[in-house]
Amino acid sequence: MLISYFRLNTFLAFLIVTLCIGLVLGMKPDALMKSVTDGIGGTLGSIAGVIALGAMLGKLIGISGAAQQVSSKMIEWFGIKHIRLAFMVTGFIVGLPLFYSVGFMLLVPVAITAAVRNNLPAVYVGLPLLASLSVTQGYLPPHPAPLFLVKQLHADMGLTLFYGIIISIPAILISGALYGLTAKKYTTIPNLSFVAPEIAADKLPSVLMSIITILLPIFLIGSSSLLTPFLKDGSFLKNSLLFIGDATVSLLITILFSLFSLRIFNSNSRQDINKHLIESVKAVASLLLIFGGAGALKQVLTDGGVSHIIAQQLQHSDMNVYVLGWSIAAIIRVCVGSSTVSGITTAGFIAPLMLTAKINPNLMVLSIGAGSMMFSHVNDTGFWLFREYFQLSIKDTIKTWSVVDTLVSVTGLLGVLVLQWFV
């Protein structure tokens, strides 16, 4: 209510609600403030580095032209007839390591340009791309909300990523490719002022190095999760894989690698590189505050006994636990508008259940992530971002963007319900 109705800053809303809940529960002021401090510090301590490094990597991929290179080659390989498929695949590849907003800013101008040049409706071309970006944002670490859920629910990063990719495929095909076909009737001219000038071909990094760089953190994290169970505890190789498979370390390695693989050092001065990196961190500063506020709320709910009481009540519920996690996240998403806030807030209610029921934490991360993508509408910044770029009416934006996000959410839940029978 504070965020969506009174338009209060999200971080302030979290703090106000957290303090009020603590006082109503009868917590002593010193104990309450300790919970707030522990919640903020514990949350940011585990993910702040990953978020900052992820933003830096996204910026470097953008200024180097790697995203432009990948999308251009996809169009060349797939052909104009399959341009939607090209952008759908590109969105998934680029969306794996990049934040949604970064991927949107990098790729939507390219999609609009391609649509205009080939006399195609921009929404028709762009929806498969945005479906891929939405899926990676909601389902897959190291994106902020899934990463937070992995940490809070003690899931395995690699397995969550693996299962997430499995359920991502039908979600993208149904929401982006299949439903996206209905968008061909929306012929409104997009906002051409957002079309970014292309980087000269001779200044672009190679296609191979662009793809390798973008996928490197996924490879490092995945390899660690897949190989370490088969290695001897305490061995040098296992310890090394555990180290480089950590999200923070893998992103740091990728950033250092990208400076050379994408020829960033050759085409930018040291001052310009530092400027870009600083700008990227500024862009996610508010996100860090939101995470801190959500962490404080979660800690007070736990220390005040609310989470325990809720968990006890939910133990007697006949609802499937994954449907329950999805439902809580979906309700918060529709009310608040932010998928990130939805995902990380739901963690506070679901975490106690993980200790009292036999639940696969990897699938729970995915079910909550899917719920956090439910029905984007006027209280979501992504809704207005889409409308501004594609110049649709509010009604048509709901018919296209909102429905696509809803399909992403529902198909994600169905994918989790299917997977639970096999894992």
Residue pairs with C-beta under 8 A, 6 or more apart in sequence:
1 335
2 8
2 12
2 13
2 16
2 17
3 10
3 13
3 336
3 337
3 338
3 341
3 379
4 335
4 336
4 337
4 379
8 16
10 286
10 289
10 290
10 293
10 338
10 341
11 286
11 289
11 290
11 292
11 293
12 293
13 293
14 290
14 293
14 294
14 296
14 297
15 36
15 293
15 296
17 297
18 36
18 39
18 293
18 296
18 297
18 300
19 32
19 36
21 297
21 300
21 301
21 304
21 306
22 32
22 35
22 36
22 300
22 304
23 32
25 300
25 304
25 305
25 306
27 35
27 300
27 303
27 304
31 303
32 300
35 296
35 299
35 300
35 302
35 303
35 304
36 296
36 299
36 300
38 299
39 292
39 295
39 296
39 297
39 298
39 299
39 300
40 292
40 293
40 295
40 296
42 295
42 299
43 148
43 291
43 292
43 294
43 295
43 296
43 298
44 288
44 291
44 292
44 295
46 151
47 144
47 147
47 148
47 151
47 291
48 288
48 291
49 248
50 142
50 147
50 247
50 248
50 251
51 144
51 147
51 284
51 287
51 288
51 291
52 281
52 284
52 288
53 248
53 251
53 252
53 255
54 97
54 98
54 99
54 142
54 143
54 251
54 284
55 99
55 102
55 280
55 281
55 283
55 284
56 255
56 277
56 280
56 281
57 97
57 98
57 217
57 251
57 254
57 255
57 258
58 97
58 98
58 99
58 102
58 103
58 106
58 280
59 102
59 276
59 277
59 279
59 280
60 255
60 258
60 259
60 262
60 264
60 276
60 277
61 67
61 94
61 97
61 98
61 106
61 210
61 213
61 214
61 258
61 262
62 102
62 105
62 106
63 264
63 268
63 276
64 204
64 205
64 210
64 258
64 262
64 263
64 264
64 267
65 199
65 203
65 204
65 205
65 262
66 204
66 205
66 209
66 210
66 213
66 214
66 258
66 262
67 94
67 103
67 106
67 107
67 110
67 210
68 106
68 110
68 198
68 199
68 204
69 204
69 205
69 206
69 207
69 210
70 90
70 93
70 94
70 207
70 210
70 211
70 214
71 86
71 87
71 90
71 94
71 107
71 110
71 111
72 110
73 207
74 86
74 87
74 89
74 90
75 83
75 86
75 87
75 114
77 86
78 85
78 86
78 89
80 118
83 114
83 115
83 118
83 120
83 125
84 124
84 125
84 127
84 128
84 176
84 177
84 180
85 128
85 177
87 107
87 111
87 114
87 125
87 126
87 128
87 129
87 132
88 128
88 129
88 131
88 132
88 172
88 176
88 177
89 132
90 107
90 129
90 132
91 103
91 107
91 128
91 129
91 130
91 131
91 132
91 133
91 136
92 132
92 135
92 136
92 168
92 172
93 211
93 214
93 215
94 103
94 106
94 107
94 133
94 214
95 103
95 132
95 133
95 135
95 136
95 137
96 136
96 140
96 214
96 215
96 218
97 142
97 214
97 215
97 217
97 218
97 251
97 254
98 106
99 137
99 143
99 144
99 284
100 133
100 134
100 136
100 137
100 143
100 382
101 283
101 385
103 133
103 136
104 130
104 133
104 382
104 385
107 129
107 133
108 126
108 129
108 130
108 194
108 389
109 194
109 195
109 196
110 196
111 122
111 125
111 126
111 129
112 122
112 125
112 126
112 190
112 191
112 192
112 194
112 195
112 389
112 390
113 195
113 198
114 120
114 125
115 121
115 122
115 124
115 125
115 126
115 190
116 122
116 190
116 192
116 195
121 183
121 184
121 185
121 186
121 187
121 188
122 188
122 189
122 190
122 390
123 183
123 186
123 188
123 190
123 390
123 392
123 400
124 180
124 181
124 183
124 184
124 186
126 389
126 390
127 176
127 179
127 180
127 183
127 400
127 401
127 404
128 172
128 176
128 177
128 180
129 176
130 176
130 386
130 401
130 404
131 171
131 172
131 175
131 176
131 177
131 180
131 404
131 407
131 408
132 172
132 176
134 175
134 373
134 404
134 405
134 408
135 168
135 171
135 172
135 175
135 373
135 408
135 412
136 143
136 168
137 143
137 145
137 339
137 373
138 145
138 146
138 339
138 343
138 369
138 370
138 372
138 373
138 408
138 409
138 412
139 146
139 164
139 167
139 168
139 171
139 366
139 369
139 370
139 412
140 146
140 160
140 161
140 164
140 165
140 168
140 369
141 147
141 150
141 157
141 160
141 161
141 164
141 221
141 247
141 365
142 157
142 217
142 221
142 247
142 251
144 287
144 291
144 340
144 344
145 339
145 340
145 342
145 343
145 344
145 369
145 372
146 160
146 164
146 343
146 365
146 366
146 369
147 247
148 291
148 294
148 343
148 344
148 347
149 155
149 343
149 344
149 347
149 364
149 365
149 368
149 369
150 156
150 157
150 160
150 365
152 298
152 344
152 347
152 351
153 347
153 350
153 351
153 354
153 361
153 364
153 365
154 354
154 361
155 361
155 362
155 364
155 365
156 225
156 361
156 362
157 221
157 225
157 245
157 247
158 221
158 222
158 224
158 225
158 226
158 245
159 225
159 362
160 362
160 365
160 366
161 218
161 221
161 222
161 225
162 222
162 225
162 226
163 362
163 363
163 366
163 419
163 423
164 366
164 369
166 415
166 419
167 366
167 370
167 411
167 412
167 415
167 416
167 418
167 419
170 411
170 415
171 370
171 407
171 408
171 411
171 412
171 415
172 408
174 407
174 411
175 404
175 405
175 407
175 408
175 411
176 404
179 403
179 404
179 407
180 404
183 400
186 390
186 392
186 396
186 400
188 390
188 391
188 392
188 396
189 391
190 389
190 390
190 391
191 388
191 389
191 390
191 391
194 388
194 389
203 267
204 210
205 213
205 261
205 262
205 263
209 261
209 262
210 262
212 261
213 254
213 257
213 258
213 261
213 262
216 250
216 253
216 254
216 257
217 247
217 250
217 251
217 253
217 254
220 244
220 245
220 249
220 250
220 253
220 254
221 245
221 247
221 250
223 241
223 245
224 241
224 242
224 244
224 245
224 246
225 245
227 241
228 238
228 241
228 242
228 245
231 237
231 238
231 241
232 238
243 249
244 250
244 253
258 264
259 265
259 273
264 273
265 273
268 276
287 340
290 338
290 340
290 341
290 344
291 344
294 341
294 344
294 345
294 348
295 344
297 345
297 348
298 307
298 344
298 345
298 347
298 348
298 351
300 306
301 307
301 348
301 349
302 308
302 348
302 351
302 352
307 348
307 349
307 351
307 352
308 352
310 349
310 352
311 352
311 353
311 355
311 356
314 324
314 353
315 353
315 356
315 357
317 324
319 327
320 417
321 353
321 357
321 359
321 364
322 363
322 364
322 367
322 413
322 416
322 417
322 420
323 367
323 413
323 417
324 350
325 346
325 350
325 364
325 367
325 368
325 371
326 367
326 368
326 370
326 371
326 409
326 413
326 416
327 371
328 346
328 349
328 350
328 368
328 371
329 342
329 343
329 346
329 367
329 368
329 369
329 370
329 371
329 372
329 374
330 342
330 371
330 372
330 374
330 375
330 409
332 341
332 342
332 345
332 346
332 372
333 339
333 342
333 371
333 372
333 373
333 374
333 375
333 376
334 374
334 375
334 377
335 379
336 342
336 345
336 379
337 376
337 377
337 378
337 379
337 380
337 381
337 383
338 380
338 381
339 372
339 373
339 376
339 380
340 372
342 371
342 372
343 368
343 369
343 371
343 372
346 368
346 371
346 372
347 368
350 364
350 368
353 359
354 361
354 364
360 420
360 423
362 423
363 416
363 419
363 420
363 423
366 412
366 415
366 416
367 412
367 413
367 416
369 412
370 408
370 409
370 410
370 411
370 412
370 413
370 415
370 416
371 409
371 413
372 409
373 405
373 408
373 409
373 412
374 405
374 406
374 409
374 410
375 402
375 405
375 406
375 409
376 382
376 383
376 401
376 402
376 405
377 383
377 398
377 402
378 384
378 394
382 401
383 397
383 401
383 402
386 392
386 397
386 400
386 401
387 394
387 397
387 401
390 397
392 400
